[in-house]
Amino acid sequence: MSSERLVEVTGLVRRYGALTAVQQLSFDVRRGEMFGLIGPDGAGKTTTLRVILGLLAPHGGSVRTCGLDPLHDRRALSNRVGYLSQKFSLYGDLSVDENVAFFADIHGVPHWQARRDELLEMVRMTPFRKRLASRLSGGMKQKLALACTLIHTPELLVLDEPTTGVDPVSRRDFWRLLSRLQREGLTLLLTTPYLDEAERCQRVALLDHGRLLTLDAPDALRAAEPGSMVEVVARPRREAVALLRGQQGVSDVEVFGERAHVHLPQVPRDRAGAAAEDLRRALLASGLAVDLIRPATPSLEDVFIARLRATGGAVGSASEEAVS
């Protein structure tokens, strides 16, 4: 991955009337990496992308995209950037082939036919090239949109929640395509509320209400969390969670379905096994059934919630949307 920065955001502020949607946000995207802006609805992700693309003016700070001022150099920037928005933005009354041809014409791509054939083969849409876009499934529409976005061979691909509303199989296929593009040298900047998708990025910025909570590689963020964590599956769940929260050394218990993540900030990670056994004994002594208890590595969900708590954010609503 190159040290060259394709996107530089410094102290970005963007307001909508009295609402400050983005607050002093700073980050950069390096050539060849996949960078994720992660957070729930209302975190400022889409607003930030729109400023980066020159679709909105900043109210403070500075933004450079591909070395250009995106607001004043929007025409030049459009030839170097591909943008895939949240909603299907192609033409339903045109066929797959016709949609790609239309976007090639918009971008002034010469001799685009070979490029179209290559892209449709890559996204496995060749058998459907005569089908109207309105008759495609949600996942196929996103693949067609990706092909149209790539027809002019951009150096930066910007994607705003590209898999929202897409079925799990299509979602997995779409991420395979993105990973392939990144391996081939394309730079990707994307937003998603799904923290499992964020794991695929080289670096992520966790956002809440327009603020930057933290920024680093997913592995580095997990490793930086203090103390230990123990994963517990016990029954009845409500009683087990209440007991765990009352144990000495437990700072927090977060529930994800049947699993509970127990945070022990003062316990070194090499002592997590012993701490898990202490918790097991406490649960069994209270007559609760323990199906699973083991040391665990913090997930990005855990990191997000911990950073949100540290800044005084509202964990309930944010974590429900950010954790998927």
N, C-alpha and C positions, 0 to 999 in steps of 0.2 A: 504494500500500500504506500502510495506516494505521500510526501509531506505537503504537497501543494494543496492549497485550500480552494475548493470550488465555491464554497459558501462561507461567508464571514458575517456573523450577526453580533453586533456590539451594543449593549445597553438598549435594546429595542423596547420601545413603548408604543402601544397602539390602544386607542380609546374609542368607544362608541358612546358618545354623549358623556354621561357621568360614570359609565362603567369602564374601568381599565381592564382590557382583555389580555394584554401582555405587559408585564412589569419588569423592566430592566433585564431583559433576557439576552444572554450572550452564549454563543457556541459557534463552532466551525465544523464544516464537513470536508473531509480530505478526499482527494481524488482516489477513486478505486474502492472506497469503503461503502458499506451499507449502514446508514445512520438513522436511528429511530427517535422520533419525538413521541413520547409515551405519556398517556394520561387519560382521564375520563372526559366525558363531554363537558365543555366549559373550561377546559384546561388552557385554551389558547392555541391549540395545535394548528387548526385550519387557518386562523387569522395569521399566524406566523408564516405559513406557507404562502399565503396570498401576498404578504409583503415581500417575501423572497422572490416571488414571480413578477412583482411590479403591478399586481392587481389592486393593491391598497398602498396608500402612502403612510410611512411611519410618522408618529407624533413625537418621537424622540429616538436618539441613537442612530446607528448607521447599519446598512446592509449592502454587501457586495455579492453578486451572484455571477459566477464564471468571469470574475474580474470586472464586471460591469455594474453600473448603477441601475438596478432593475426598474426603477420608476421612469428614468429619463432615457434609458436604452432598451426599452421593452421590445422594440422590433428586432434589434440585433440579438437580444437574448432569446427570442422565440425560436431562432434557428439553432440554438445550442442546448435547449432544454425541452424535455418531454414532460407533459403533465397529465396525470390520470386522476380525475376527481372522484368524489364519493359516489356520485350518481352516473348512471349510464348516459353518455352524452353523444352517442352516435345517432344515425338516422335509420329508424325502423323500417321505412319504406324503400331503403336501398339494400342490396345484397351485401354479403360479406366482401366480395371483390370490389363492389362499387364504393363501399365505405372507405376501404383502404386507398382506392384510386382518388377519392375526393380529398383525403388528407394529404396525399402525395402532391396533388395539384395546389392545395393551399400553401404548402411549404416550398413549392417550386422545385420539387425533386425531379431531376432529369432521369430518363430511362429507369423508371421506378419498378417496372414489371418484375425484374429479377429479384429485387429487394422484397417486393410483395410476396412472391412465391416462397422465398426463404423464410420470411416471418410467419406466414400461414403454416408452413411445414413445422416450424419451431413450436408454435402454439397448438399444433395438431388440429388445425381448422381446414386443411386442404379439402377433405371430403364435403365440407359444408359451404364452399365458396359461393355457390349460387343461391343459398338460402337467404331469405330476408332477415335482417337483424332483429326485427320484432318477434321472430319465431325461434330465437335462440334462448337457451336456458340462461339463468343468471351467471353461472360460471363461464359459459361460452361467450356471453356478452363482454365479460371482463377480459377474456383472452383476446377477443376481437379489438376491444378498446386498447389493449396493450400493443397489439400489432400496429394499429393506427398511430399510436403515440411514438412508436419506434421507427416509423417509415422514413423519417428524415435523419436517422442516425444521430440522436442527441448525445451529448457527453454527460449530461446530468438528467436523471429520471426522477421526477417528483411524484409521489403517490400519496393521496389523501384517503386513508382507511380503505385500501383497495379490496379487502375481503369481507367487509361488513355486509351481512345479508347473503353471503355465498355459502352453499352447502359444504360440509366438512371435506368431502372428496375433492371438489373443485378448489377449495381453499388450499389443500395440500398440493395439488397440481400447480396452482398459481405460484406458490412459494418455491416450488422446484424451478419454475421459469425464472423467478427473480434471482434465485441463487446462481443459476447458470449465467444470467446476464452479468451479475457482479463478478463471477469468476472470469468472465471474458473481458473485464476491465471497465464496465459501466459503473458510474457512481450513482448510488441510490439514496434519496432522502425520502423517508416515509413517515406517516403517522399511523398509529393504531391504538385502540384501547385494550388490545389483547396482549397480556404480558407473556404468553407462550410464544407469540410471534416475535416479541422484542428479543427473545433469546437468540434469534438468528442474526441479529445486528452485531457489527463489530463494536459499536458504541451506541449508547442510548442516553437521552436526556429525559429525566422524569419530571413532568410538569404538573402543577396544580394551580388553578385560578391564575394562570399567566405567569406564575413564578417557577423558577428553576429550583427543584428540590435537590437534585444531584445529577452528575454526568460522568460516565465512565463506561468501560467494557462491562458486560453483564457479570462475568466471572470476578472482576475486581470489585464490583459493587457487593456481591455476595460475600466475598472474602473479608470485606471491610466491616461487616456487621459485628459488633462486639459480643463476646460471650458465646453461649451455645444455644442450640434449639433442639427440642425433642418433639417428635411427631407421635401423637397418641390417637388411637381409636378405642374408645371405651363406651360401655353401655350401663345405664341410660345416659345418653350424651349430655343432657342438660345438667344432671347432677354431677357428672364427671368434670365438666367445664367449671362448674361452681367450685368444686373441691380443688381443682388444679390452680385456679386463680387465688385461692387462699393459702397455697403452699409457700413456705419461706424461700426467698430467692427468685420467685416467679414475678417478672415485671409485667407480663402480658400473655394472654391466650387468645389467638385468632382462630376462628372456626371456618373451615373450607369443606362443606358437605359433611361427611362423617369424620373427617380428620380435624384434629386440633393441633396447632403449632404452639408449643409452650416455649416462651423466651426466658432464658436464664442469663442475664447480662454479666453476672459476676462469676460464672462457671467457665473455666478454660475449656477449650474444645477437646483436649485430651482427657477431660473428666466428664464428658457428656454421657458416656456409658454408665458410669456410676450414678450420675444424677437421674438417668432414666430408670434405673433400678429402684432408687428411692421413691420416685413418683409411682412406680408400679406397686410397691408395697403399700403406699398410702391409699391408692385406689382400691386394692384388694381388701385392705383392712376396713374399708367403709362398705364392703359388700358389693362393689361394682365389678362388672366383667371387663377384662382387658383383652381386646382382640389383637392389638398391636401397640408396641411402644419401642421407640428406637431413636438414636441420635439422627438428626437430619441436617442437610445443608440448607441454609435460607434460600428461598426462591426470590424472584424479582417481586412477587406479590408481597412477601415479607419485607423486603427492602423498601418498597413503595410505602407500605403502611407505617413502617418505623420512621421513615423520613417525614411522612405526613404528620405523625404524632409529634415529632421533634419540633416542627414549625407551628404546632397548634392548629393544624387543619382538621376539618371534619372528616374523620375516618370512615364513618358509616356509609354515607352516600358515595364518596369517592371510591372506596375500595370495592363496593358492589359493582360499579361500572368498569373499574380498571382491571379487576381480577376476573378472568374468564377461563 
